[in-house]
Structure formats: C-alpha cells, structure tokens
C-alpha cells in the first residue's frame, strides 16, 4: 500500500470519525455553550477584539479560539456542528503534525499517515476533538510548534532557520489561543531534548529565531487586543497564569498530582494494549534514537510540569498524545515487520473477550438492568443503545480478525487503524444523559420556553445555565443570581456588577419588575419552587426537568369589566 493511499485513508477516517456525527450529540454546558455564545456574540456585534461572554467582559482567554468558532458559525450557522468544526479540523492538523515527526524519525514516508491515524483513533484526542473547547485548537498549534522544531534539528543551517521561524510562529498562535503554556511546553521539550542530545551550543543559539517568529505572529494581535481591551494582558497573565499555577481558587480545579498521569493512561485507549509491544520494538534502535528521545521529552517533562500545577484539568495534557501516537505507530511498524504471524495468544484472548462483551450487551438489551445493579444510563431508549454497544464490540472483533488475515505488514497496519472506529462512533451516540444533570443538557426545556424567554422583560439565570440561555435566545442582557462563578470577572465594572444578584436582592425586585412586565427565571428546582410559593399570585408558568426549572412570573392584566 503506497503512501498516497494511506493519506486518503486518513482523510476518510477523519470524515467518518470526526465529522459524520459531529452534530448528533447535544451541546454540554457550560463549556460548549460558553464558547458557542461567545462566538455568536462576537459575530453579532462585529467587534473581533472585544472579549464578551453573555455581555460580560471576559478576560480568561485570548481571542484566537473564539475567532475560529465565530467564523465557523458564520459559515455553518447557529448549531452544534458549527462550534465543534474548528476543533475537529484542529485535531486533523495535530494528527498531521504527529505524522511529520514520525516520518522524520524513521525516514519512511508511510510512517506519517500511520501515526496520523493512531492519533485520530486514540480515545481522548477523539473525544476532546469533537467538543467545542479551546484545547484542540491550542494543541494543533503546539504540535506544529514542536514538529517544526524537530524538523529544524534535522536540517542544515539555511533550511533550519525557516523551520525555526515557523515553529515560533505556531507558538505565537498557540499563545493567542490559550496563553503562556504555548511557550512552556515547547521550551521544556526542546531544552530537554537538546540536553539529552548534548547539543549545548544549540541550547543557546536555537531559541532566538522561534522567539522572533512568535513576536511576528502574536505581537500585532496582542497590541490590537491591548488597544481594544487595555486591562486584558495584566489580568490574563497575573490572575489566569501565576495565581492559577500557585494558588488556585475553588473554581480552578484543585486536583491530586497523579490525576493527569491517570488521564494519560485511560485516554490512550484503544491503543494502550499494544504499548508494551510497540515500545519494546523501539528500545536500543540507533537509527531512530533521536526521534525516540524527542518524543519522550515531549511527554515526560511537560507531564511533570502540569502535574505540579495546583490547578489542573484533564484537557491540559491533550498535546502529549501526539508523541505517544508517533511511538505507537513506529513501534507497531517495526514489530510487525519482525514477526511472521501477528495473531498470537494474547490477540485470541482479546477476540474472545470482545465477543463475550458483545453477547453481554445484547443480553442487557433484553433484561431490566436495574435487577442486576446497573444504574440507569439513559433517560429513554436504553435497549437500542445496548444493541449499539453489542454491534460495535462485535464489529471490533471482526475487524481485528480481518487485520490478521494478511501477511503484509503495511496492509495489517492499515487495517488495524480501523479497529477502534466502531466504538468511537458508538460513543458519540451513547451520551449517558440519565447520569447528567439537566443543567448540563438544558436544551429541551429551553426550547419549550423559547417564546417566553424571548418576550420577557427580564431573564434571570443561575451561572451554570446562563451560557445556554444566551446561546438558545441570542440574548446578552441576562441577570445572574446566586454564585456568579466565572461571570464575576474580578474587574469590578459597575454596569456588570449590577447584573449579579443575590437571591435576597432578586426577591426584593420581583414585585417591581412584574408590575409592568414579565420575568423568566432559570433556576435550580428547589429555588424555583420556593419563589413560586412566595409569589404564587404572579406565577404564569412553571416547568421542571429534574434539577432545572423555568419559572415565568408576571402580574396578570385586569380583565374585569369597567364600571360606567
């Protein structure tokens, strides 16, 4: 199988796994609704350097990721596919960058599409790559930064300068997506690699051109952003970086040091099972030692740095999966070329396990899962979903068997890349909505009350659904009640502080607001029922979906006949 056919396979794989079902899963709040609402608002007001979230000044991230989402909304419309499309494309770019490293590591063109396919079919990159977050976009630029730096380390001086400038340019764009981590991960990786290779002179001479490239790409954008939002960079650097790293507040995800290592292992499914086989094939091979070391430097030092941070999220390690994909692809290629038969006893055990699990899923589609202690996973249509799981597992076993029927190493690898696809597709249709609070997927209740939300004189929401209300209505004049969370931007802008209400203040204002208009409140169910009881004469509508309730209040017009 030639390289061109393998790249075509990469394109088909991307279309099937990343694009085909990009629309199918409901948006998850607050993250997807936040970035969707920000992109839609930016597109609506036409101010590309004004950072706004539901009308609030929002200084948590630079604007490049929001630009991408806003542009996608402009092309594809106001829907889930549009806000996720830039992240899917960014995932493809990351896969291509991984392929570039694999090709330079081995000197073999066919290694590039193989590494790209491993990256595209690894669980964590695939899941995050089909969600509207900034991390996939940031990861794409960071992966390009490191792939181009690695290219520079393999080139002569004139060509090396071009690669270094490109590497720095990509880092500048990563910085404009998510901040200083765009420099920390590449710098730590590059320094570790150059030290390991004992290239002491390059350690001091190579950084200058990447710095220049970063200034060229990020400098003008940073200056324009400063002109539009003078307080942005001070807040973003001091609060969102140094404070988050050293002493995060409760909203900044304080987690144990080992969390990211656990995510790295779990997120490496479905390729984790072949790690020992792949890595053993890479040990002690002089011809690929430079690439092997570079990938390890891309994984281990950044992982240690991120694990030291007091505040951390699983998505922080997304850039570390690209070098893992390179090592897996190259290792499997070397292993398969060194054996006559790829179907060993371990593979037969896996095939048997898959078939047993498929049969179990079909059985669970028939029986009541509550009787055997399995919690309810879906609010409706559980049986078809268990059948879908069974079909995916059975298809996985069929593809596994099919891959071992060929004696050609390259054909085996090309077939193996499709083995995870059935489960990856099924996962996009298996969102366990029964385990999620309604506030995570509030779209049905918002749709049912859309007319009331649009017509209301005041819309009041708790912070966890504020983004969703704005996305579904286009309104940016919401009032936030209770804990403001990220809506309290610490900037103390007077007009914005007035939109943050305590529950007591809200109860004081309800009589005034309802005297000549209506209020729609999107609240936790207990809060909404308490207000409905207290203002029972003003209740026009009350609709509850588990933990979320939409309450419409307003004085009824006097319809009594007028006396002469």
Secondary structure, DSSP 8 states (H G I E B T S, - for coil): --HHHHHHHHHHHHIIIIITTTTTS---TTHHHHHHHHHHHHHHHT-TT--EETTEE--SS-SHHHHHHHHHHHHH-SSHHHHHHHHHHHHHHHHHHHHHHHHHHHS-THHHHHHHHHHHTSHHHHHHHTS--SHHHHHHHHHHHHHHHHHHHTS-HHHHHHHHHHHHHHHHHHHHHH-THHHHHHHHHHHHHHHHTT-HHHHHHTHHHHHHHHHHHHHHHHHHHHHH-TTHHHHHHIIIIIIHHHS--GGG-B--TTHHHHHHHHTTTTTGGGHHHHHHHHTT-GGGHHHHHHHHHHHHHHHHHHHH-SB--GGGGGGGHHHHHHHHHHHHHHHHHT-S----HHHHHHHHHHHHHHHHHHHHHHS-GGGGT-----SS-HHHHHHHHHHHHHHHHHHHHHHTT---HHHHHHHHTTTTHHHHHHHTT---GGGS-GGGS-HHHHHHTHHHHHH-SEEEE-HHHHHHHHHHH-----EEES--GGG--SS--HHHHTTEE-HHHHHHHHHHHHTSSEEEEEEEHHHHHHHHHHTGGGEEEEEEETTEEEEEEE-----S----
